[in-house]
């Protein structure tokens, strides 16, 4: 009588995390804390308004690692970068594993 030994269950492989951050596009909607930048007084005094786009890198815990203004008036960029550094995000999961991501935060400076 031949008794066949059962085959072991298949091994579930988890893909390795990406070596580079994944782009998530506009990140404003993923923020759990998105501080509003203060309006720079010198920009306000000369009537500068507009949108500033800040490129951010977000770690596996949702903290901003770096922020650099990619577009917008030079008088508004520093305030936007500083505010972006204090933003916090929901961690991004890839195959249930938190990963580092890049995205943009868009700030709109408008005088009242």
N, C-alpha and C positions, 0 to 999 in steps of 0.2 A: 504494500500500500504506500503510495507516494503522497506525502503531506507537503503541500506547498507552503513555504514560509511567507507570511504577509509582507508586502512591500512597505517600507517606511513612508510616512506621510511626506508630501512634497515640502521642501524647505521654502518658506516665504522669504524672498529677497527684498530688501529695502534698498532703493537706489541711493547712491551716495549723494550728499548735498551738492548743489552746484558750486563750482569754484569761483564764479563771478556772481555779483548781485543780479537779481532778476528785476527787470523794469516793470513797474506797476502803473505807469502813466501818472495822471493827476491824482495826488494822494490826499487832497483836502477831505474827501469823504471818508477816509479810513482813520482820520485823526480822532483820538479820544480826548486830546487836549491840544487846541490850536490857538495859541495866544495871538491877539491882535497886536501888530507892531504900533508903537507910538508914531504919530506923524512928526517927522523931523521939522523943527521950527523954521529952519532956513528954507525948506521946500514949501512950507505953508506960507511963509512971508512973500515968496515970489510967485505963488499960485500954481505950483507944480502938482499935477494929479496924474494918475495912471496905474497901470497894472505892472506888477513886478513878478517875474517867474523865478523861483528859487529851486535849483536842483539839489535834492537831498539824498543822502545814503542813510538807510534805517537798519539798525541791527536786529538780531533775532528776537530781542525783547521788546522792540518797538521804540527804542530810543534813537534820536537823530545823531549820527556820527559826524556828518559834515553837511554844510549848507553853503551853496555858492549861487549868487544871483546870476542868471543866464540872460535875462532880458529885463529891461525897465530903465527908468531914468536914474542916472548915477546918484542924485541926491536922495533917492528912496531906497536904494539897494542895501545899504548897511543896516538900516532898521529892519528890513524884511529878513535879511540873513540872521540877525540876532533873534528875532521872533521865531524863525524856523528852527533854530538850535534848541529852543525850549519846547517844541512840539513833541507830543507822544502819540504813538500809533498802536493799533491792534497788530500783534505779531502776524506775519504772513506765513502760512503753513504750506509746505509742498510735501505730499505723501505723509501728512500728519507730523512733519518735522519743521520747526521754525527755521526760516532762512533770511539772509540779508537781502534787502531790496533797494532799488533806487526809484525815485519818482520826482515829481515836481509839486511844489506848493505854489498856488497863485494867490497873491495879495493884491487887493484893489484899493489904492489910496484915492479917496475922494473927499474934497473939502465939503464941509456942511453948508 
